Amino acid sequence: MLGALLLLATFAPLSLYHPPRFTHAAVIAFDPVPLDEDAPQRSRIGSLVFLQGWALRSDNPGFGGISALHVDGRRVTGLSDTGVLSRFDLPDGGARAVRGRLDPLPDGPGPPTLKSNRDSESMLIFAGHLWAGFERHNEIWRYASGDGHPESHAAPPAMKHWPYNTGPEAMVRLDDGRFLVFAENAPRGDGTSEVVLFDGDPAVPGTRTVTLGYRPPDGYRATDAALLPDGRILILNRRVTIWEGFSARLVVAALPELAPGAVIAGREIAALRSPVSVDNMEGLSVTQEAGRTILWIVSDDNFFPLQRTLLLKFALDA
């Protein structure tokens, strides 16, 4: 029964979603969670060392639905699939709650009254700019990361045919300024899913593109990706089934020669499944702390009472 409800929460038609009206101010509560509910002392899963985990909740009903994540120091920015930026700091010391802010993106594809016009599933923040990828319209928009002012947007022809509900799910900026945008599921004949390599800014119309493929773990779909310090790509993959509920797998991939038709494939470094704390894992961010590579993973609760917004912090074991 629970599995069926989870499937409903993830794949329900848009008509069932009615994101509540909200004010900008929000108090974000951090309820600690262990890595493994059945073994609270467990601190390792695959190549990851568990550092901290929280279930997030807020007095603001507009909080939730986080599909993309950016962590910078103690500052957390989440982008929901209703086009809302959640900004808050990590708690300091023993604090269990912080004050944050919710800000809808001021513009996007079509009128903001329809969720289908603000279904933002991917985000990248760099050098004072914020890029957002919108499903259903298969568009990339760039904003000023401070006030959210829209700067440019494009509907890349290479993404035009991506399925209505499985469009730009993950976005990575390479060190040379090129971008990779992953479809959640745009099948190719070889069993991979499409990835578009942009020669520059994907929000600028006319940017040159090359279409590649990504081979996720069997039964899984990419939900986010991030660049590691050594130039490899870390890819978060999610699956939901009636019997198992949600699970996730993390894959590390060295980039092949980025030529038309090339396939990105990697090795699994961790699998998150019950009894590990897991939900609809959709957002991923990579930071550095004291020489260690830190992974942050967040879940999208779909504004559904049986799901949680989990924020998990791991160190990558070298």
C-alpha positions as CSV (number, residue, x, y, z in Angstrom):
1,M,0.0,0.0,0.0
2,L,2.8,2.4,0.9
3,G,4.6,1.7,-2.3
4,A,1.5,2.5,-4.3
5,L,1.1,5.8,-2.5
6,L,4.7,6.6,-3.2
7,L,4.2,5.9,-6.9
8,L,1.2,8.2,-6.8
9,A,3.2,10.9,-5.1
10,T,5.9,10.8,-7.8
11,F,3.9,10.3,-10.9
12,A,0.5,11.9,-10.1
13,P,-0.9,14.1,-12.9
14,L,-0.3,17.8,-12.5
15,S,-4.0,18.4,-11.8
16,L,-3.5,16.7,-8.4
17,Y,-0.8,19.3,-7.4
18,H,-2.0,22.5,-5.7
19,P,1.1,24.2,-4.2
20,P,-0.1,26.3,-1.3
21,R,0.2,30.1,-1.3
22,F,3.0,31.3,1.1
23,T,4.9,34.2,2.4
24,H,8.6,34.6,1.9
25,A,9.7,34.1,5.5
26,A,10.2,30.5,6.7
27,V,11.6,28.8,9.8
28,I,13.3,25.5,8.8
29,A,13.5,22.8,11.4
30,F,16.3,20.2,11.3
31,D,15.3,16.8,12.9
32,P,18.4,14.6,13.0
33,V,18.1,11.2,11.3
34,P,20.6,8.3,11.3
35,L,22.0,6.7,8.2
36,D,20.4,3.4,9.0
37,E,17.2,3.3,11.1
38,D,17.9,-0.4,12.1
39,A,21.5,0.3,13.0
40,P,21.9,3.8,14.3
41,Q,25.6,3.5,14.8
42,R,26.2,2.7,11.1
43,S,28.4,5.3,9.4
44,R,29.4,3.9,6.1
45,I,27.6,3.0,2.8
46,G,29.8,2.0,-0.1
47,S,32.4,4.6,-0.7
48,L,30.6,7.2,1.5
49,V,31.1,8.0,5.1
50,F,28.0,9.4,6.7
51,L,28.5,12.6,8.6
52,Q,25.1,14.1,9.3
53,G,21.5,13.8,8.3
54,W,18.2,15.7,8.9
55,A,14.6,15.6,8.0
56,L,13.7,19.2,7.2
57,R,10.3,20.7,7.9
58,S,8.9,24.3,8.0
59,D,6.1,26.4,9.3
60,N,5.8,27.7,5.7
61,P,3.6,25.4,3.6
62,G,5.4,26.5,0.5
63,F,8.6,24.7,1.6
64,G,9.3,21.3,0.0
65,G,9.4,19.7,-3.4
66,I,13.2,20.3,-3.7
67,S,14.5,18.9,-6.9
68,A,18.0,20.6,-7.2
69,L,20.5,21.6,-4.6
70,H,23.5,23.9,-4.2
71,V,25.6,24.1,-1.0
72,D,28.2,26.8,-0.5
73,G,29.8,26.9,2.9
74,R,26.9,26.9,5.3
75,R,24.5,28.3,2.8
76,V,21.9,26.0,1.2
77,T,19.9,26.8,-1.9
78,G,17.2,24.4,-3.0
79,L,15.1,24.7,-6.1
80,S,11.6,23.1,-6.0
81,D,9.7,21.6,-8.9
82,T,7.2,24.5,-8.4
83,G,9.9,27.1,-9.3
84,V,10.6,28.3,-5.8
85,L,14.1,28.9,-4.3
86,S,14.5,27.9,-0.7
87,R,17.5,29.7,0.9
88,F,18.7,29.0,4.4
89,D,21.9,28.4,6.5
90,L,22.8,25.1,8.1
91,P,22.2,25.2,11.9
92,D,25.2,26.3,14.0
93,G,26.2,24.3,17.1
94,G,23.2,22.5,18.7
95,A,20.5,24.6,17.0
96,R,17.6,22.7,15.6
97,A,16.0,25.5,13.5
98,V,17.1,28.4,11.3
99,R,15.3,31.3,9.6
100,G,15.2,31.0,5.8
101,R,13.5,32.5,2.8
102,L,11.4,31.2,0.0
103,D,11.5,33.1,-3.3
104,P,9.6,32.1,-6.5
105,L,11.6,32.5,-9.7
106,P,10.2,35.8,-11.1
107,D,9.9,34.5,-14.6
108,G,9.9,31.3,-16.6
109,P,8.2,29.4,-19.4
110,G,4.6,30.5,-19.6
111,P,2.3,32.0,-16.9
112,P,3.3,31.1,-13.3
113,T,-0.2,30.0,-12.3
114,L,0.4,26.6,-13.9
115,K,2.8,24.2,-12.2
116,S,3.7,22.8,-15.7
117,N,5.3,26.2,-16.4
118,R,7.5,26.2,-13.3
119,D,8.5,22.5,-13.2
120,S,12.2,23.2,-12.5
121,E,14.2,20.0,-12.1
122,S,17.8,21.1,-12.4
123,M,19.9,24.0,-11.2
124,L,23.5,25.3,-11.4
125,I,24.9,28.3,-9.6
126,F,28.2,29.8,-10.7
127,A,29.8,33.3,-10.7
128,G,26.7,35.2,-9.7
129,H,24.3,33.4,-12.1
130,L,21.7,30.7,-11.6
131,W,20.7,28.3,-14.4
132,A,17.4,26.4,-14.1
133,G,16.2,23.6,-16.4
134,F,12.4,23.3,-16.9
135,E,10.8,20.0,-17.7
136,R,7.7,19.9,-20.0
137,H,9.0,23.0,-21.9
138,N,12.6,21.6,-22.2
139,E,14.0,25.1,-21.7
140,I,17.1,26.4,-19.9
141,W,16.8,29.8,-18.1
142,R,19.6,31.9,-16.6
143,Y,19.0,34.3,-13.7
144,A,21.0,36.6,-11.5
145,S,21.6,34.4,-8.5
146,G,21.0,37.3,-6.0
147,D,17.7,38.8,-7.0
148,G,16.6,36.2,-9.5
149,H,16.3,38.7,-12.4
150,P,16.0,36.7,-15.6
151,E,19.0,37.3,-18.0
152,S,18.6,34.8,-20.9
153,H,16.7,31.7,-21.9
154,A,16.6,29.2,-24.7
155,A,14.7,26.2,-25.9
156,P,17.6,24.2,-27.4
157,P,16.6,22.2,-30.5
158,A,18.6,19.2,-29.3
159,M,16.2,19.0,-26.3
160,K,13.0,19.7,-28.2
161,H,12.0,16.1,-28.6
162,W,12.7,15.1,-25.0
163,P,9.6,13.5,-23.4
164,Y,7.1,15.8,-21.7
165,N,7.8,14.7,-18.1
166,T,11.4,13.5,-18.2
167,G,13.3,16.5,-19.5
168,P,16.4,18.4,-18.2
169,E,16.9,16.7,-14.8
170,A,20.6,17.4,-14.2
171,M,23.1,20.1,-15.2
172,V,26.9,20.3,-14.8
173,R,29.3,23.0,-15.8
174,L,32.7,21.7,-16.8
175,D,35.9,23.6,-15.9
176,D,36.3,24.8,-19.5
177,G,32.9,26.5,-19.5
178,R,30.9,23.8,-21.4
179,F,27.7,22.4,-19.9
180,L,26.2,18.9,-19.7
181,V,22.4,18.6,-19.4
182,F,21.0,15.2,-18.7
183,A,17.5,14.1,-19.5
184,E,15.8,12.1,-16.8
185,N,14.8,9.7,-19.6
186,A,15.1,10.4,-23.3
187,P,15.8,6.9,-24.6
188,R,18.3,6.2,-27.4
189,G,18.4,3.1,-29.5
190,D,21.4,1.7,-27.6
191,G,19.5,1.7,-24.3
192,T,21.1,4.9,-23.0
193,S,19.4,8.2,-22.2
194,E,20.3,11.4,-23.9
195,V,22.7,14.0,-22.6
196,V,23.4,17.3,-24.4
197,L,26.8,18.8,-24.4
198,F,26.7,22.6,-24.8
199,D,29.8,24.4,-26.2
200,G,28.9,27.3,-23.8
201,D,26.0,28.8,-22.0
202,P,22.9,26.6,-22.6
203,A,20.6,29.6,-21.9
204,V,21.9,31.5,-24.9
205,P,20.0,30.6,-28.1
206,G,22.2,29.1,-30.8
207,T,24.8,27.6,-28.5
208,R,26.4,24.7,-30.3
209,T,25.5,21.2,-29.1
210,V,26.5,17.6,-29.3
211,T,24.3,14.7,-28.2
212,L,25.7,12.0,-26.0
213,G,24.3,9.1,-24.1
214,Y,24.3,8.2,-20.4
215,R,23.9,4.6,-19.2
216,P,22.4,4.5,-15.7
217,P,22.1,1.5,-13.4
218,D,19.4,-0.9,-14.6
219,G,15.9,0.4,-13.7
220,Y,17.2,3.8,-12.5
221,R,17.1,7.3,-13.9
222,A,19.4,10.2,-13.4
223,T,18.0,12.9,-11.1
224,D,21.1,15.1,-10.6
225,A,24.8,15.3,-11.3
226,A,27.8,17.3,-10.0
227,L,31.4,17.8,-11.0
228,L,34.1,16.3,-8.7
229,P,37.3,18.1,-8.0
230,D,39.3,15.6,-10.1
231,G,37.1,16.3,-13.2
232,R,34.9,13.2,-12.9
233,I,31.1,13.4,-12.8
234,L,29.1,12.2,-9.9
235,I,25.6,11.2,-10.9
236,L,22.6,10.6,-8.6
237,N,20.1,8.0,-9.9
238,R,16.7,7.2,-8.5
239,R,14.2,4.3,-8.7
240,V,10.7,3.8,-7.2
241,T,8.8,0.5,-7.2
242,I,5.7,-0.7,-5.5
243,W,7.5,-3.3,-3.5
244,E,10.7,-1.4,-2.6
245,G,9.6,2.2,-2.5
246,F,12.4,4.7,-3.2
247,S,16.0,3.8,-3.7
248,A,19.0,5.6,-5.1
249,R,22.4,4.8,-6.5
250,L,25.4,7.1,-6.9
251,V,27.7,6.6,-9.9
252,V,31.1,8.1,-10.6
253,A,32.0,8.5,-14.3
254,A,35.1,9.6,-16.0
255,L,34.1,11.6,-19.1
256,P,34.8,9.9,-22.4
257,E,35.9,11.9,-25.5
258,L,32.9,14.2,-25.8
259,A,32.1,13.4,-29.4
260,P,28.6,12.8,-31.0
261,G,27.2,9.5,-29.8
262,A,29.7,9.0,-27.0
263,V,28.4,7.2,-23.9
264,I,28.9,8.3,-20.3
265,A,29.0,5.2,-18.1
266,G,30.5,4.8,-14.6
267,R,30.8,2.6,-11.6
268,E,28.5,2.5,-8.6
269,I,30.0,3.8,-5.4
270,A,26.9,3.6,-3.1
271,A,23.4,2.3,-3.0
272,L,20.7,3.9,-0.7
273,R,17.8,1.7,0.0
274,S,15.7,0.8,3.1
275,P,16.6,0.6,6.0
276,V,19.0,3.4,5.0
277,S,17.3,6.8,5.3
278,V,16.1,7.3,1.8
279,D,13.2,9.0,0.0
280,N,12.8,10.6,-3.5
281,M,16.4,11.6,-3.8
282,E,16.6,14.3,-6.4
283,G,19.3,17.0,-5.5
284,L,23.0,16.7,-5.3
285,S,25.8,19.1,-4.4
286,V,29.6,18.7,-3.9
287,T,31.7,20.8,-1.6
288,Q,35.2,20.7,0.0
289,E,35.9,20.7,3.8
290,A,39.4,20.4,5.2
291,G,40.7,18.7,2.1
292,R,37.8,16.2,2.0
293,T,35.2,15.9,-0.8
294,I,31.7,16.4,0.7
295,L,28.5,15.1,-0.9
296,W,25.1,16.6,-0.1
297,I,21.9,14.8,-1.2
298,V,18.3,16.1,-0.8
299,S,15.0,14.5,-1.4
300,D,11.8,15.9,-3.1
301,D,8.8,15.2,-0.8
302,N,6.3,16.1,-3.6
303,F,4.4,18.1,-0.9
304,F,3.1,14.7,0.1
305,P,2.6,13.9,3.8
306,L,4.0,10.4,3.6
307,Q,7.3,11.6,2.3
308,R,10.1,13.6,3.8
309,T,12.6,16.3,2.8
310,L,15.9,14.5,3.8
311,L,19.2,16.4,3.7
312,L,22.1,13.9,4.0
313,K,25.8,14.8,4.3
314,F,28.6,12.4,3.3
315,A,32.4,12.4,2.9
316,L,33.7,10.6,-0.2
317,D,36.3,8.0,0.8
318,A,39.3,8.6,-1.4
